[in-house]
C-alpha cells in the first residue's frame, strides 16, 4: 500500500510541477526505483521530493520504524508522521473526547507514558539520533502546506518540553 500511496502522491506532485521520485525497499523496477541511500540523498540535493516506500523491505519492522530509519539515513531535519489526528494526545481522541492534546513533548515522555505516537523502536530511533518528529492530521486541508511554510502544525516531539 505504501508504494501505491507514494505513486499517487508523486502523480499529484508532477501535476503541480514538482520534481519527485518514488524509491522502494523492494525491487519493483517497472514501477519505481530501488532504494539506494546515496541516490536518494543526491536527488534531494538536486531539489527533488523523494518518497520512500515498502518499509525496510524486511519483515517485523513497522512502516513507522522504516520511516525513522530512512529519515536518519538521508539526514532529514524533521520526520513528519501524517495520521488521522492533529497531534499527540494523552489517549486516542477519537475514542476519548477528554483526551489531552500535547503541542510539544519529549521522546522520553512519549515512551514513559506509552503514548501511541509510533511504535517504540521508531521513537527510540528518533530520540537516539536527535530527529524531531512532527505529528499532524493528513486530512486537514492545507496542514502540510502550512507546515512546509514553517507554521506550527500538530505536535512536536523532540528532546525538550
Helices and strands as residue ranges (DSSP letters): H 2-15, E 20-24, E 33-34, H 37-45, E 49-53, H 63-73, E 78-83, E 88-89, E 101-102, E 104-106, H 107-112, H 120-128, E 132-137, H 143-148, E 155-158
